[in-house]
Amino acid sequence: MKYIELDFTYQSDIETSVLNDILAAELGEIGFDSFTQNDNGLQAFIAYPSFKQETLQKKLDNFPLPNTQISYTKKEIEDKNWNEVWEKNYFKPIRIGKECIIRASFHEKESGFKHEIIIDPKMSFGTGNHETTYLMIEEILKLDFLGKNVLDMGCGTAILAILASQKGAKNITAIDIDEWAYENAKENCRLNNITNIQVALGGAGKICEFGKFDVIFANINRNILLEDIHIYADALKENGLLFMSGFYKEDIPALEKECRRNNIKLISSSERNNWAAIKTQKTTINK
């Protein structure tokens, strides 16, 4: 399959790494499915049939950071060895203290970490490089999952589901609407010898097929979260926890408002380079 490669550069006082992260998130909403970063900007890839010039321009015209001009060049390319692209350009081992290391199968093994997760991302999101995934991993590391039923909604590489399994979760469901992510999640479960994760292809409408959950992770984006919070609320057990990320800190009030409408209260929030994650809990008090 042919792909379109776009090479983005910026004129801005904001750090390139921050611009790369936010632009990748914005482009991911319109079909771009793989990215590599460098000091000058961002390379983004999209399947040829999915590329729409007008949709891209609308995203760039409404880029959420001020005083930033974005330029790009475009070329057509043949399909790539995406693992090789990530290995050479982007995916480096991620270390979170001595608690957790996330690496690809092509990285050398490192000792001394409580949890090791092997992720071959291919064209899926969720390696831990992005701030939102990092924030969610930090939250998971704080929790006791022993015997819990867990949902990883919008699972991407299934990195969150795999870590929950390693921390003792009983039954885990991982759902993603993207077929690349679905296949990649299954492959990564095999790489980590995880057998208690059920991977499903679909949107939030699939959740009801898997019962009730003690903990739900949803690392997606603001608009989808706002649309689906009521579904997460229905799927949570009483006092169950809902962790959400994939949005900016400025979006927290809107998400909190929708949570309260569905008997979910905000417990805490965390931030990393303007990206945010929130911890919430289902309750019948203070609707």
N, C-alpha and C positions, 0 to 999 in steps of 0.2 A: 504493500500500500504506500502511495506517495504521501509525504508529509510537507507541511509548510514550516520553515524555520524562520523565526523573527528574532533579530538581535536588537535589543533595546538599550539605549543610553539616555542619560539624564543631564539636565542643567538644573541644579538644585543645591541648596546649602545642607540638605539632609544627607546623612550617611548613605552610601550606595547600598550597603547590606540591608538597611531598613527599607529602602525603596524597592529592592529586589523582593523582599518577603511580601510586602503589601501588593506589589504588582502581580506576583505569582498567584496570590490568593484571588485577586480580581479576575485574572485571566482563567483561573481554574473554573470559575463560574460560567464561562462561555465556551468551554470545550477544550481548552489547552490541557494537555495531559502529561507533559514532562518539561522539566526546567533544569538548566545549569547556570550557576552564578559565577561571576568573575569580578575583578576590581572595577571594570568599566561599566558593568550593567548585567543584563539578564538575557539568556537565550531561552526562547519558549517554543514548544513544538505542538502542532495540532494536525490531526488527520486532514488531508486535503479536502474531503467532502464537507467537513465541519467548519471550515474557515469562512467567516462572513466579515467582509471589510467594514460594513456599516456598524455591526455589533462591536467590533474592536474599537472603532473610532469613538463610539459612544462611551465605552469604558474609559478610554484615555481622556476624553473631554470631562468626565466626571471623577477623575482620580481624586481620592479623598485627602491627600496631603497638599497643602497650599504651596504656591510659588515653585512649582515643579513643572518643567517642560520635558516631555518624553518624545524621543525620536526613535525610529527603527528602520532597519533594512529587512527585506524579505527575499527568500529564495525557496525553491522547491527542492526537496531531497528524497531519496529513497529511504525505506524503513531502515532503522539502525539497530545495532546491538545495544540495547538500552542499559544493560548492566555495565558494559564497557564505558558508556558515556558517563554514568554515575561514578564509576571507579576513578576515572581520570579527572573528572571535573568538579565533583560536588560531594558525594557521600563519603565522609570521613567518620571514623569511630566517634561516638558520642559518649562521654563519661559524666555521670551524675554522682559526684563524690566517689565513695567506694561502694555505693549501693547498687549501681546499675551501669553496665556498659552495653551499648547497642552497636553492633558491627555487621558488616556484610560477610558472606562466606569467603570472599576473596581477601579479607583482612586477616592478619595473624591473630591468633588467640592471645588474650591477656589474662593474667591471673590476678587474684585479690579482690574480685568483685562478687558481691552477694548474688546478683542476678546478671545473667548474660542473655541477650536476645540477639539472634541472628536474623537479619532482614535483607533479602534481596529484593529491592524495591521495584525493579523493572519500570513500569510507567505509572505506578501508584504513588499516592501521597502518604506521608506518615512515617518518615524515617527517624524522627526525633530532631532533625536539623531545624525544623520550623518551630518558632516560639510556642505555637499553640499546642503542638504535640509534646514539647518539653514541659510546658505547664501542666498538662494532664498527667504525664509520667510522675512529676513531683507529687501530685495529689495521690496517685495510686500507691506510691511508696510509703505514704503515711498511714494507709488503711490496713485493717485486718480483714482479709477476704475469706477466711476459713469457713467453708460450707456455704458460701453465698452463691446466689444465682445472679449472673451479670449479663448485661447487654452492652455491646460495643456497636453503636449505631453510626453508620458512615465509617466503617472500620478501616478502609484503605488497606494498608499492609497488614493489619491485625495486630499491630505492635501493642496496643493497649490491652487487647484481649489476651495476648500471650503473657504479658506481665501479670495480669490478674490471675491467670492460671498458675503461674509460678508462685504467686503469693497465696495459693490455697483455695481459690474459688472452686466451687463444686461443678456447676454447669454454666457454660458461657455460650452466648449466641452472638455472632458477628455478622452484621448485615451491611451490604453496600449496593448501591444502585448501578454501579459501574462494573461491567463484566471483567475488565482488566483487573480491577481491585479484587473482585470475587475470586478469580483464579489465583492471583498473587497471594491473597490471604490464606488460601488452602495450602499453597506451596510453602509459605513461611511457617505455618503450623507444623508441617512435616519436618522442616529444617530444625525446628526446636523440639521435636518429639512430643508435641502436645496432642492429646487425644480427646480432651473434653471440651473442645470448641466446635460448635456447629456453625458453619459458614453458610449464609443464605444470600441469594441475589434478589434485590428489590428495594423498595423505598420503605417509609415508615408504616405503610399499610400492612407490611409483613409481620410487624411486631406482635400483633394479637395472636399469631399462630404459635407463639412460644411461651405463653403463660405470663406469670408475674415475676418481677425482678426486685432484688434487694438493692442493686446498684445499676445505674445506667450511665454510660459515657456517650456524649454526642459532640464530636469535634467536627463541625461542618461549616456553616456560615450563618450570619445573623438572620437572613430572611427565611431560610429553611427552618432554623430553630424556632423562630416566632410562629411559623405555620404549624409546627409539629409538637410544641410543648404540651398541648392537650392530649396528644397520643402518648407521650412519655408519662404524663400524669396517670392516665388510665392503666398503664403497664407497670407502674411502681406499686410495691407493697406499702402499707402504711408505715410511715417513718423511713421509707426508702430514700436513698440518696441519688440525686441527679447532678452530674458534673457536665458542664458545657463549656466549649471554647470554639475558636474559629472566628472571633469578632474583635473589635477594638474596644478599649476601655470606655469610650464614649457611648457604646451600645448597651452598657450594663443597665441603665435605668429602664430602657424599653423592654429588655428581657425580664428584669425583675417585675415589672408591671404585669406582663403576661403570665409569669409564674404565679403571682398572687391571685390572679383570676382563676387559676387552676389548683388552688390549695397547696401551693409549693412556696416555701419561704427561703429567702436568701440567707445563707449561713456565713459565707466569706467569699472574697475574691482575691485574685492574684494577677500580677501584670509583668510583662516582659517586652520591652521595646514597643510599647503602645498596644500590644496584643494582650488579651485578657482571658481569664478562665474564672468560672464561678462554681461554687459548691452550694447546692440547694437541697431541701428536704421536703418530702411530702408530709402534709399535716392537715388536719381539719380545723385548726385554730388560726385565727387572724387571717381569714380569707381576704 
